[in-house]
Amino acid sequence: MKALIDRKKCTVCGVCTDACPVGAIELKEDHIEISDDCTLCGICVDTCEFGALSLPEVGTGPAADLSSYRGVWVYAEWRDGAVHSVSHELLSAGRVLADKKGVELGAVLLGSGISEDTARELVSYGADNVYVVDRPELAKFTDEIYSNVLVELIKQKRPEILLAGATSIGRSFVPRVAASLQTGLTADCTELGISPEGLLLQTRPAFGGNIMATIICPNSRPQMATVRPKVMRPEKREGYEGEVERVNLPESCFRGRVEVLEVIPEKDQTGRLTEADVIVTGGRGLRKAENFAIVEELANLVNGAVGASRGAVEEGWIAPSHQVGQTGRTVAPALYVAVGVSGAIQHLVGMQGSKVIIAVNKDPHAPIFDVATYGVIADLFDFVPALIKRIRRERGEI
Ligand SMILES: Cc1cc2nc3c(=O)[nH]c(=O)nc-3n(C[C@H](O)[C@H](O)[C@H](O)COP(=O)(O)OP(=O)(O)OC[C@H]3O[C@@H](n4cnc5c(N)ncnc54)[C@H](O)[C@@H]3O)c2cc1C
């Protein structure tokens, strides 16, 4: 976007050329030209006494006719033949939003060799329509081609709301889609709703997690939000009926400048942490790196993953990939055991969706007890080894 020229009013006086702080206005023989360097600062508009310059209205570009946008969409993330579980969570949340607005719920599936069953499964989570773009160019994720395709689909079908997972893929290309469509995007929402006016209410922690901000996008479409995995609950709707549409798009969408040669899977705990049914997390109460051994021992015993508070990560006792919380991973396992973790709000937002929370802390006033299902007020160095011993004894291992 750049400043606009009304050629009928422009006298080619050159005042704006001199005024432009970034040299984006060039004086030609009988006209002026504004280059892409324009920052929309508006100085030229103020200096032009003939009213020949103006700024484009933000948010009323391609999406000006808001009423022509209808429906809620979920970007269903497909990786190596499988749909990411966050897509099921978002479809369930999207279904509620679509019902509130009385509109249809669509799912977008981009990939290569997508089976009918894979597409149909999205219907069982409440999608009325599944739009499949199946092309060899989509076999491996690249920002450029994936965003070209999603932008083109949105332009053609005009959904009013688009939800996507705040996964590494979602975080990578969804902002690009929003920028291309000149619309807003709220990242890492923890709650979604519909206002009385029908707008998407996008709630997320702000100011370091101290307040929850609800954000709206009234002037542009689609209204876009990302949500971290495990924040919403998936709900299957057996017998739900919907349509699968395989969509053909212009060849230009599939041209990219990047070729993915190889994908090397992560070796760290991160993937395991978000998928684990049981997580045992250690905090600063552990006092030193070596003491993480008791957390690891307990985690191994219950087939769980090892989590950490930022306090423990900052001490350098464990790798950042284990961190749970606002700036770490959001998790929602069946069982979350917090050992020596105080329960700062930034930690809680990443784990309070866990089904059962057991907190071990020697301070009875520690905030972790506010969210704990079972609170153990004890010295962790007494309690955890005793618990390990008890489990081993119950299993006949000692
Ligand atoms: C913008 C921002 C983002 C952040 N993101 C995150 C995040 O993603 N994740 C996160 O965890 N934090 C995050 N934080 C940091 C957060 O505010 C806390 O500082 C951090 O969670 C504290 O870690 P902790 O609970 O391990 O340590 P502490 O707050 O020091 O708590 C240690 C706890 O251990 C207990 N304890 C001590 N000894 C024992 C013992 N022997 N037996 C039993 N209990 C004992 C103490 O009573 C205490 O409650 C963030 C902060 C900011 C500002």
The ligand as a Gaussian input file, in Angstrom:
#p B3LYP/6-31G(d) Opt

LIG

0 1
 C        6.325000     -12.453000      29.808000
 C        6.579000     -13.604000      30.744000
 C        6.399000     -14.883000      30.251000
 C        6.615000     -15.983000      31.100000
 N        6.416000     -17.254000      30.610000
 C        6.515000     -18.294000      31.465000
 C        6.265000     -19.614000      31.008000
 O        5.985000     -19.888000      29.842000
 N        6.354000     -20.617000      31.909000
 C        6.675000     -20.422000      33.231000
 O        6.732000     -21.385000      33.988000
 N        6.946000     -19.163000      33.673000
 C        6.899000     -18.106000      32.825000
 N        7.216000     -16.867000      33.273000
 C        7.861000     -16.748000      34.603000
 C        6.884000     -16.792000      35.748000
 O        6.411000     -15.501000      36.021000
 C        7.592000     -17.343000      37.011000
 O        8.718000     -16.532000      37.288000
 C        8.070000     -18.788000      36.879000
 O        7.011000     -19.601000      36.451000
 C        8.565000     -19.254000      38.256000
 O        9.063000     -20.548000      38.153000
 P        9.001000     -21.516000      39.416000
 O        7.590000     -21.663000      39.841000
 O        9.747000     -22.735000      39.072000
 O        9.877000     -20.732000      40.478000
 P        9.489000     -19.975000      41.802000
 O        8.465000     -18.943000      41.566000
 O       10.772000     -19.564000      42.396000
 O        8.800000     -21.090000      42.700000
 C        9.458000     -22.169000      43.294000
 C        8.437000     -22.866000      44.166000
 O        9.032000     -24.012000      44.729000
 C        8.599000     -24.137000      46.079000
 N        9.629000     -24.899000      46.803000
 C       10.901000     -24.517000      47.106000
 N       11.549000     -25.510000      47.722000
 C       10.672000     -26.540000      47.832000
 C       10.747000     -27.827000      48.404000
 N       11.891000     -28.290000      48.938000
 N        9.659000     -28.614000      48.371000
 C        8.488000     -28.177000      47.821000
 N        8.360000     -26.952000      47.265000
 C        9.439000     -26.136000      47.269000
 C        8.455000     -22.733000      46.582000
 O        7.527000     -22.676000      47.658000
 C        7.942000     -22.017000      45.345000
 O        6.521000     -21.966000      45.320000
 C        7.020000     -15.771000      32.451000
 C        7.190000     -14.477000      32.917000
 C        6.966000     -13.412000      32.082000
 C        7.148000     -12.023000      32.631000

